[in-house]
């Protein structure tokens, strides 16, 4: 067996974030913005409710030890094949020169990576497969972090205004700083140099985004559906980064990983 994530809690935060995304879909009768289904798609609303129900059920399954592997595996397949492959893939092909198409896809791909790592940790499969699956998930998340960091530079006009005005040094400084931090963390996880520390710092960064950015926006305009989805997505990304950090720590202590 590979690393089991014994005593870790990141997978529970991941499940909670996925549940929040599912509740968003059910509450608004719409797909999460990261799942770009055309408005003219047949029976779009019904499919959105179905997607929301799936995310909610799969998220609940992740929270239960006996069903965590199957819930996480289903989520990894859904985000990788259905969302990234069928939905976001179409957007990237249609807009190959638009950076946002890639960074947006990276958000959904990170959710797939989190599911894969949880599946590898919870499924009853023999070594060395769990360790290999976990490493694929870690590397995938690292690439996503690189794309997230690049987005801070490409879209500084959108990033800087999100920084609270009371923070010193200004919005652009923190926009560039977090962009560099994302890219450094992605490289660290890819190369294995201070990889767990990098994943921990990313977890803390995403967790800080909620009280500093997303929650104030929600309180300022609670009727804004997009803001609700951003809060839900951020919780899920906190969970993914935490899962990566947990898996790196478990692998270091597991001689079979």
C-alpha positions as a Markdown table, in Angstrom:
| # | Residue | x | y | z |
|---|---|---|---|---|
| 1 | Unk | 0.0 | 0.0 | 0.0 |
| 2 | Unk | 1.1 | 3.6 | -0.6 |
| 3 | Unk | 0.8 | 6.5 | 1.9 |
| 4 | Unk | -2.6 | 6.5 | 3.7 |
| 5 | Unk | -2.8 | 10.1 | 4.8 |
| 6 | Unk | -3.4 | 8.9 | 8.4 |
| 7 | Unk | -4.4 | 11.7 | 10.6 |
| 8 | Unk | -4.6 | 14.2 | 7.7 |
| 9 | Unk | -7.6 | 16.5 | 7.3 |
| 10 | Unk | -6.9 | 18.0 | 3.8 |
| 11 | Unk | -9.1 | 15.4 | 2.1 |
| 12 | Unk | -12.1 | 16.5 | 4.3 |
| 13 | Unk | -11.6 | 20.2 | 3.3 |
| 14 | Unk | -11.4 | 19.1 | -0.3 |
| 15 | Unk | -14.7 | 17.2 | 0.1 |
| 16 | Unk | -16.3 | 20.3 | 1.8 |
| 17 | Unk | -15.2 | 22.5 | -1.1 |
| 18 | Unk | -16.7 | 20.1 | -3.7 |
| 19 | Unk | -19.9 | 20.0 | -1.7 |
| 20 | Unk | -20.0 | 23.8 | -1.8 |
| 21 | Unk | -19.6 | 23.8 | -5.6 |
| 22 | Unk | -22.4 | 21.3 | -5.8 |
| 23 | Unk | -24.7 | 23.5 | -3.6 |
| 24 | Unk | -23.9 | 26.5 | -5.8 |
| 25 | Unk | -25.0 | 24.6 | -8.9 |
| 26 | Unk | -28.2 | 23.5 | -7.2 |
| 27 | Unk | -29.0 | 26.9 | -5.7 |
| 28 | Unk | -28.5 | 28.8 | -8.9 |
| 29 | Unk | -29.6 | 26.2 | -11.4 |
| 30 | Unk | -26.4 | 26.8 | -13.3 |
| 31 | Unk | -22.9 | 25.3 | -13.9 |
| 32 | Unk | -20.0 | 26.6 | -12.0 |
| 33 | Unk | -18.2 | 29.3 | -14.1 |
| 34 | Unk | -15.3 | 26.9 | -14.5 |
| 35 | Unk | -17.5 | 24.6 | -16.4 |
| 36 | Unk | -18.3 | 26.6 | -19.5 |
| 37 | Unk | -21.4 | 24.8 | -21.0 |
| 38 | Unk | -22.9 | 26.9 | -23.8 |
| 39 | Unk | -26.1 | 28.7 | -23.0 |
| 40 | Unk | -27.7 | 27.1 | -26.0 |
| 41 | Unk | -26.8 | 23.5 | -25.0 |
| 42 | Unk | -30.0 | 21.3 | -24.9 |
| 43 | Unk | -31.5 | 20.8 | -21.4 |
| 44 | Unk | -28.7 | 22.9 | -20.0 |
| 45 | Unk | -30.5 | 23.7 | -16.7 |
| 46 | Unk | -31.4 | 20.0 | -16.1 |
| 47 | Unk | -27.7 | 19.1 | -16.7 |
| 48 | Unk | -26.6 | 21.8 | -14.3 |
| 49 | Unk | -28.8 | 20.4 | -11.6 |
| 50 | Unk | -27.5 | 16.9 | -12.3 |
| 51 | Unk | -23.9 | 18.2 | -12.1 |
| 52 | Unk | -24.7 | 19.9 | -8.8 |
| 53 | Unk | -26.3 | 16.8 | -7.4 |
| 54 | Unk | -23.3 | 14.7 | -8.5 |
| 55 | Unk | -20.8 | 17.1 | -6.9 |
| 56 | Unk | -22.8 | 17.2 | -3.7 |
| 57 | Unk | -23.1 | 13.4 | -3.4 |
| 58 | Unk | -19.4 | 12.8 | -4.4 |
| 59 | Unk | -18.3 | 15.4 | -1.9 |
| 60 | Unk | -20.3 | 13.7 | 0.9 |
| 61 | Unk | -18.8 | 10.4 | -0.2 |
| 62 | Unk | -15.3 | 11.8 | 0.2 |
| 63 | Unk | -16.1 | 12.8 | 3.8 |
| 64 | Unk | -17.0 | 9.1 | 4.7 |
| 65 | Unk | -14.0 | 6.8 | 5.1 |
| 66 | Unk | -15.7 | 3.8 | 3.5 |
| 67 | Unk | -16.7 | 5.7 | 0.4 |
| 68 | Unk | -13.9 | 8.3 | 0.2 |
| 69 | Unk | -11.9 | 6.4 | -2.5 |
| 70 | Unk | -14.9 | 6.0 | -4.8 |
| 71 | Unk | -16.1 | 9.6 | -4.3 |
| 72 | Unk | -12.6 | 11.0 | -4.9 |
| 73 | Unk | -12.1 | 8.7 | -8.0 |
| 74 | Unk | -15.4 | 9.8 | -9.4 |
| 75 | Unk | -14.4 | 13.5 | -8.9 |
| 76 | Unk | -11.0 | 13.0 | -10.5 |
| 77 | Unk | -12.6 | 11.4 | -13.5 |
| 78 | Unk | -15.4 | 14.0 | -13.8 |
| 79 | Unk | -13.0 | 17.0 | -13.6 |
| 80 | Unk | -10.3 | 15.5 | -15.8 |
| 81 | Unk | -12.5 | 14.0 | -18.5 |
| 82 | Unk | -15.8 | 15.9 | -18.5 |
| 83 | Unk | -14.8 | 19.3 | -17.4 |
| 84 | Unk | -11.2 | 19.7 | -18.6 |
| 85 | Unk | -11.5 | 17.4 | -21.6 |
| 86 | Unk | -14.9 | 18.2 | -22.9 |
| 87 | Unk | -15.7 | 21.7 | -21.6 |
| 88 | Unk | -12.5 | 23.6 | -21.0 |
| 89 | Unk | -10.8 | 21.8 | -23.9 |
| 90 | Unk | -13.3 | 23.3 | -26.3 |
| 91 | Unk | -12.5 | 26.8 | -24.9 |
| 92 | Unk | -8.8 | 26.3 | -25.2 |
| 93 | Unk | -9.1 | 25.2 | -28.8 |
| 94 | Unk | -11.4 | 28.1 | -29.6 |
| 95 | Unk | -9.1 | 30.7 | -27.9 |
| 96 | Unk | -5.5 | 29.2 | -28.1 |
| 97 | Unk | -3.9 | 32.6 | -27.6 |
| 98 | Unk | -5.9 | 33.7 | -24.5 |
| 99 | Unk | -4.0 | 32.9 | -21.3 |
| 100 | Unk | -7.2 | 32.9 | -19.2 |
| 101 | Unk | -8.4 | 29.8 | -21.1 |
| 102 | Unk | -5.4 | 27.9 | -19.7 |
| 103 | Unk | -5.4 | 29.4 | -16.2 |
| 104 | Unk | -9.2 | 28.8 | -15.9 |
| 105 | Unk | -8.7 | 25.2 | -17.0 |
| 106 | Unk | -5.9 | 24.8 | -14.4 |
| 107 | Unk | -8.5 | 25.5 | -11.6 |
| 108 | Unk | -10.6 | 22.5 | -12.7 |
| 109 | Unk | -7.5 | 20.4 | -13.4 |
| 110 | Unk | -6.3 | 21.1 | -9.8 |
| 111 | Unk | -9.6 | 19.7 | -8.5 |
| 112 | Unk | -9.0 | 16.6 | -10.6 |
| 113 | Unk | -5.5 | 16.3 | -9.1 |
| 114 | Unk | -6.9 | 16.5 | -5.6 |
| 115 | Unk | -9.4 | 13.8 | -6.3 |
| 116 | Unk | -6.7 | 11.5 | -7.7 |
| 117 | Unk | -4.4 | 11.9 | -4.7 |
| 118 | Unk | -7.3 | 11.2 | -2.3 |
| 119 | Unk | -8.2 | 8.1 | -4.3 |
| 120 | Unk | -4.6 | 6.9 | -4.3 |
| 121 | Unk | -4.5 | 7.3 | -0.5 |
| 122 | Unk | -7.9 | 5.7 | 0.3 |
| 123 | Unk | -8.3 | 3.0 | -2.3 |
| 124 | Unk | -7.3 | -0.6 | -1.5 |
| 125 | Unk | -4.7 | -1.0 | -4.2 |
| 126 | Unk | -1.2 | -2.5 | -3.9 |
| 127 | Unk | 2.1 | -0.6 | -4.1 |
| 128 | Unk | 3.6 | 1.0 | -6.1 |
| 129 | Unk | 0.5 | 2.2 | -7.9 |
| 130 | Unk | -0.8 | 4.5 | -5.1 |
| 131 | Unk | 2.6 | 6.4 | -4.9 |
| 132 | Unk | 2.6 | 6.8 | -8.7 |
| 133 | Unk | -0.9 | 8.1 | -8.8 |
| 134 | Unk | -0.1 | 10.5 | -5.9 |
| 135 | Unk | 3.0 | 11.7 | -7.8 |
| 136 | Unk | 0.9 | 12.4 | -10.9 |
| 137 | Unk | -1.6 | 14.4 | -8.9 |
| 138 | Unk | 1.2 | 16.3 | -7.2 |
| 139 | Unk | 2.9 | 17.1 | -10.5 |
| 140 | Unk | -0.4 | 18.1 | -12.1 |
| 141 | Unk | -1.2 | 20.5 | -9.2 |
| 142 | Unk | 2.4 | 21.9 | -9.5 |
| 143 | Unk | 1.7 | 22.8 | -13.2 |
| 144 | Unk | -1.6 | 24.4 | -12.2 |
| 145 | Unk | 0.2 | 26.5 | -9.6 |
| 146 | Unk | 2.6 | 27.7 | -12.3 |
| 147 | Unk | -0.4 | 28.8 | -14.5 |
| 148 | Unk | -2.0 | 30.5 | -11.5 |
| 149 | Unk | 1.1 | 32.5 | -10.9 |
| 150 | Unk | 1.4 | 33.5 | -14.5 |
| 151 | Unk | -2.2 | 34.7 | -14.4 |
| 152 | Unk | -1.2 | 37.2 | -11.7 |
| 153 | Unk | 1.2 | 38.8 | -14.2 |
| 154 | Unk | -1.0 | 38.6 | -17.3 |
| 155 | Unk | -4.1 | 40.0 | -15.5 |
| 156 | Unk | -2.6 | 42.4 | -13.0 |
| 157 | Unk | -5.3 | 44.8 | -13.8 |
| 158 | Unk | -7.8 | 42.3 | -12.4 |
| 159 | Unk | -5.6 | 41.0 | -9.6 |
| 160 | Unk | -4.4 | 44.3 | -8.0 |
| 161 | Unk | -8.0 | 45.6 | -7.2 |
| 162 | Unk | -8.8 | 42.5 | -5.2 |
| 163 | Unk | -6.1 | 43.2 | -2.6 |
| 164 | Unk | -7.5 | 45.0 | 0.5 |
| 165 | Unk | -6.7 | 48.7 | 0.5 |
| 166 | Unk | -5.5 | 48.6 | 4.1 |
| 167 | Unk | -2.6 | 46.2 | 3.2 |
| 168 | Unk | 0.8 | 48.1 | 2.9 |
| 169 | Unk | 2.8 | 48.4 | -0.3 |
| 170 | Unk | -0.2 | 48.4 | -2.6 |
| 171 | Unk | -2.2 | 45.9 | -4.7 |
| 172 | Unk | 0.3 | 45.5 | -7.5 |
| 173 | Unk | 3.1 | 44.5 | -5.0 |
| 174 | Unk | 0.9 | 41.8 | -3.5 |
| 175 | Unk | -0.3 | 40.7 | -6.9 |
| 176 | Unk | 3.2 | 40.2 | -8.2 |
| 177 | Unk | 4.4 | 38.7 | -4.9 |
| 178 | Unk | 1.6 | 36.0 | -4.8 |
| 179 | Unk | 2.3 | 35.4 | -8.5 |
| 180 | Unk | 6.0 | 34.7 | -7.8 |
| 181 | Unk | 5.0 | 32.6 | -4.8 |
| 182 | Unk | 2.7 | 30.4 | -6.9 |
| 183 | Unk | 5.4 | 29.8 | -9.5 |
| 184 | Unk | 8.1 | 29.1 | -6.9 |
| 185 | Unk | 5.8 | 26.7 | -5.2 |
| 186 | Unk | 5.0 | 24.9 | -8.5 |
| 187 | Unk | 8.7 | 24.5 | -9.3 |
| 188 | Unk | 9.4 | 23.3 | -5.7 |
| 189 | Unk | 6.7 | 20.6 | -6.0 |
| 190 | Unk | 7.9 | 19.5 | -9.4 |
| 191 | Unk | 11.5 | 19.2 | -8.4 |
| 192 | Unk | 10.9 | 17.9 | -4.9 |
| 193 | Unk | 13.0 | 20.7 | -3.4 |
| 194 | Unk | 11.2 | 21.9 | -0.2 |
| 195 | Unk | 8.0 | 20.5 | -1.9 |
| 196 | Unk | 6.0 | 19.9 | 1.3 |
| 197 | Unk | 6.8 | 23.4 | 2.6 |
| 198 | Unk | 5.8 | 24.9 | -0.7 |
| 199 | Unk | 2.4 | 23.0 | -0.6 |
| 200 | Unk | 1.8 | 24.1 | 3.0 |
| 201 | Unk | 2.5 | 27.8 | 2.1 |
| 202 | Unk | 0.1 | 27.5 | -0.8 |
| 203 | Unk | -2.5 | 26.1 | 1.5 |
| 204 | Unk | -2.1 | 29.0 | 3.9 |
| 205 | Unk | -2.2 | 31.4 | 0.9 |
| 206 | Unk | -5.5 | 30.1 | -0.4 |
| 207 | Unk | -7.0 | 30.0 | 3.1 |
| 208 | Unk | -6.0 | 33.7 | 3.5 |
| 209 | Unk | -7.8 | 34.5 | 0.3 |
| 210 | Unk | -11.1 | 33.8 | 1.9 |
| 211 | Unk | -11.1 | 36.4 | 4.7 |
| 212 | Unk | -9.0 | 38.9 | 2.7 |
| 213 | Unk | -10.7 | 38.7 | -0.8 |
| 214 | Unk | -13.6 | 36.4 | -1.3 |
| 215 | Unk | -15.7 | 36.8 | 1.9 |
| 216 | Unk | -15.6 | 40.6 | 1.8 |
| 217 | Unk | -16.8 | 40.5 | -1.8 |
| 218 | Unk | -19.6 | 38.1 | -0.8 |
| 219 | Unk | -20.7 | 40.3 | 2.1 |
| 220 | Unk | -20.6 | 43.4 | -0.1 |
| 221 | Unk | -22.9 | 41.8 | -2.7 |
| 222 | Unk | -24.5 | 38.6 | -1.4 |
| 223 | Unk | -26.8 | 38.3 | -4.5 |
| 224 | Unk | -23.8 | 37.9 | -6.9 |
| 225 | Unk | -23.7 | 34.3 | -8.0 |
| 226 | Unk | -20.1 | 34.5 | -9.3 |
| 227 | Unk | -18.9 | 35.6 | -5.8 |
| 228 | Unk | -20.6 | 32.6 | -4.3 |
| 229 | Unk | -18.9 | 30.3 | -6.8 |
| 230 | Unk | -15.5 | 31.9 | -6.1 |
| 231 | Unk | -15.8 | 31.3 | -2.4 |
| 232 | Unk | -16.8 | 27.6 | -3.0 |
| 233 | Unk | -13.9 | 27.1 | -5.5 |
| 234 | Unk | -11.4 | 28.7 | -3.1 |
| 235 | Unk | -12.4 | 26.3 | -0.3 |
| 236 | Unk | -11.9 | 23.4 | -2.7 |
| 237 | Unk | -8.5 | 24.7 | -3.7 |
| 238 | Unk | -7.5 | 25.0 | -0.1 |
| 239 | Unk | -8.4 | 21.4 | 0.2 |
| 240 | Unk | -6.4 | 20.4 | -2.9 |
| 241 | Unk | -3.3 | 22.2 | -1.7 |
| 242 | Unk | -3.7 | 20.7 | 1.8 |
| 243 | Unk | -4.1 | 17.2 | 0.2 |
| 244 | Unk | -0.9 | 17.7 | -1.7 |
| 245 | Unk | 0.9 | 18.8 | 1.5 |
| 246 | Unk | -0.5 | 15.9 | 3.4 |
| 247 | Unk | 0.5 | 13.4 | 0.7 |
| 248 | Unk | 4.0 | 14.8 | 0.5 |
| 249 | Unk | 4.4 | 14.4 | 4.2 |
| 250 | Unk | 2.9 | 10.9 | 4.2 |
| 251 | Unk | 5.2 | 9.8 | 1.3 |
| 252 | Unk | 8.2 | 11.0 | 3.3 |
| 253 | Unk | 7.3 | 8.9 | 6.3 |
| 254 | Unk | 6.1 | 5.9 | 4.3 |
| 255 | Unk | 9.0 | 3.6 | 3.0 |
| 256 | Unk | 6.6 | 2.0 | 0.5 |
| 257 | Unk | 5.7 | 5.4 | -1.1 |
